[in-house]
Amino acid sequence: SDILNHCLKIDITFSNIFSTYISHACEGDTLIIECPSRTSVAVLSAFYGRRVPNQHLCPSANTNTSLLLRYINYSKVLSECQDRRSCHIPVFSPVFGQDPCPLTSKYLLVAYKWSSFEQL
Protein backbone atom coordinates (compact mmCIF):
# COMPACT_ATOMS: atom_id res chain seq x y z
CA SER A 1 0.00 0.00 0.00
CA ASP A 2 0.99 3.67 -0.14
CA ILE A 3 1.73 3.79 3.59
CA LEU A 4 4.07 0.80 3.35
CA ASN A 5 5.89 2.29 0.35
CA HIS A 6 6.21 5.62 2.19
CA CYS A 7 7.69 3.87 5.25
CA LEU A 8 10.09 1.86 3.12
CA LYS A 9 11.24 5.05 1.41
CA ILE A 10 11.84 6.71 4.78
CA ASP A 11 13.76 3.66 6.01
CA ILE A 12 15.98 3.60 2.91
CA THR A 13 16.54 7.34 3.11
CA PHE A 14 17.53 7.29 6.78
CA SER A 15 19.69 4.24 6.18
CA ASN A 16 21.58 6.13 3.49
CA ILE A 17 21.97 9.35 5.46
CA PHE A 18 23.78 7.58 8.27
CA SER A 19 26.04 5.56 5.98
CA THR A 20 29.69 6.44 5.63
CA TYR A 21 31.06 6.22 2.12
CA ILE A 22 34.70 5.83 1.15
CA SER A 23 35.93 6.80 -2.28
CA HIS A 24 39.45 6.41 -3.58
CA ALA A 25 41.47 7.19 -6.67
CA CYS A 26 44.99 6.24 -7.64
CA GLU A 27 47.70 8.74 -8.43
CA GLY A 28 47.17 10.12 -11.92
CA ASP A 29 43.40 9.57 -11.77
CA THR A 30 40.61 11.85 -10.58
CA LEU A 31 38.61 11.21 -7.43
CA ILE A 32 34.93 11.76 -8.14
CA ILE A 33 32.26 12.01 -5.46
CA GLU A 34 28.62 12.45 -6.41
CA CYS A 35 25.70 12.61 -4.00
CA PRO A 36 22.02 12.18 -4.80
CA SER A 37 19.82 15.21 -5.33
CA ARG A 38 19.11 17.34 -2.26
CA THR A 39 22.22 16.08 -0.49
CA SER A 40 25.77 17.33 -0.26
CA VAL A 41 29.15 15.99 0.79
CA ALA A 42 30.16 16.12 4.45
CA VAL A 43 33.85 15.18 4.54
CA LEU A 44 34.79 13.04 7.55
CA SER A 45 38.43 12.29 6.78
CA ALA A 46 40.94 12.30 3.98
CA PHE A 47 44.23 10.52 3.36
CA TYR A 48 46.77 11.00 0.59
CA GLY A 49 49.84 8.83 0.40
CA ARG A 50 50.41 5.11 0.77
CA ARG A 51 49.69 2.88 3.72
CA VAL A 52 51.87 -0.16 3.67
CA PRO A 53 51.36 -3.09 3.13
CA ASN A 54 48.12 -2.39 1.22
CA GLN A 55 49.24 -3.80 -2.13
CA HIS A 56 45.70 -4.36 -3.39
CA LEU A 57 44.80 -0.68 -3.47
CA CYS A 58 46.55 1.04 -6.38
CA PRO A 59 49.47 -1.41 -6.71
CA SER A 60 52.84 0.32 -6.59
CA ALA A 61 55.52 -0.19 -9.21
CA ASN A 62 58.05 0.49 -6.45
CA THR A 63 58.69 -2.81 -4.69
CA ASN A 64 60.20 -1.10 -1.64
CA THR A 65 57.06 -1.01 0.47
CA SER A 66 58.70 -0.91 3.88
CA LEU A 67 58.02 2.82 4.11
CA LEU A 68 54.85 4.10 5.70
CA LEU A 69 53.91 7.30 3.92
CA ARG A 70 51.08 9.37 5.34
CA TYR A 71 50.32 12.95 4.62
CA ILE A 72 47.34 15.00 3.61
CA ASN A 73 46.28 18.47 2.70
CA TYR A 74 42.85 18.14 4.31
CA SER A 75 41.92 21.73 3.45
CA LYS A 76 42.21 20.91 -0.26
CA VAL A 77 39.62 18.14 0.04
CA LEU A 78 37.36 20.37 2.14
CA SER A 79 37.58 23.28 -0.28
CA GLU A 80 36.75 21.07 -3.25
CA CYS A 81 34.05 18.86 -1.72
CA GLN A 82 32.50 20.13 1.51
CA ASP A 83 28.82 21.07 1.14
CA ARG A 84 28.82 20.37 -2.60
CA ARG A 85 26.71 17.82 -4.40
CA SER A 86 29.72 16.56 -6.34
CA CYS A 87 33.44 17.14 -6.55
CA HIS A 88 36.36 16.12 -8.71
CA ILE A 89 39.91 16.11 -7.32
CA PRO A 90 42.91 15.32 -9.52
CA VAL A 91 45.17 12.92 -7.64
CA PHE A 92 48.77 13.91 -8.09
CA SER A 93 51.43 15.22 -5.74
CA PRO A 94 51.46 18.95 -6.67
CA VAL A 95 47.81 19.20 -5.58
CA PHE A 96 48.73 18.08 -2.05
CA GLY A 97 52.04 19.85 -1.49
CA GLN A 98 55.63 18.71 -1.28
CA ASP A 99 56.15 15.00 -1.98
CA PRO A 100 58.67 13.42 0.41
CA CYS A 101 58.64 10.12 -1.54
CA PRO A 102 58.34 10.84 -5.26
CA LEU A 103 59.07 7.23 -6.30
CA THR A 104 56.19 5.78 -4.29
CA SER A 105 52.78 5.66 -5.98
CA LYS A 106 50.02 7.13 -3.89
CA TYR A 107 46.26 7.26 -3.62
CA LEU A 108 43.60 9.51 -2.17
CA LEU A 109 40.96 8.11 0.21
CA VAL A 110 38.05 10.26 1.32
CA ALA A 111 35.44 9.20 3.87
CA TYR A 112 32.21 11.19 3.73
CA LYS A 113 28.49 11.22 4.47
CA TRP A 114 25.54 12.84 2.79
CA SER A 115 24.80 15.98 4.78
CA SER A 116 21.04 15.97 4.39
CA PHE A 117 18.30 13.66 3.22
CA GLU A 118 15.80 13.93 0.45
CA GLN A 119 12.62 15.61 1.60
CA LEU A 120 9.65 13.28 1.18
C-alpha angles and dihedrals in degrees: 000000000000093000092053092048090048091051092047090051091051091048092050092045094050090044090056096045092058095045121106115221126201121201126183139183131187124238110283093028131090123250109225124192120182126178127197120263116291092023134093138196119275106190113218101175142343134202130187121182133045129300111204134251093021097118094158095065110073097335113234123232087210107086093197097095098155090102120091107212118189127162137130143184094215092178090062092057091045094049092050100040116017113113093356127119092227139004139188121205122184108225110222134113101257089062091059102039134251115004112221092187110037094170094057117087113230142195139204121234120188124185115200146155133213106261098214139012132241112270111240 
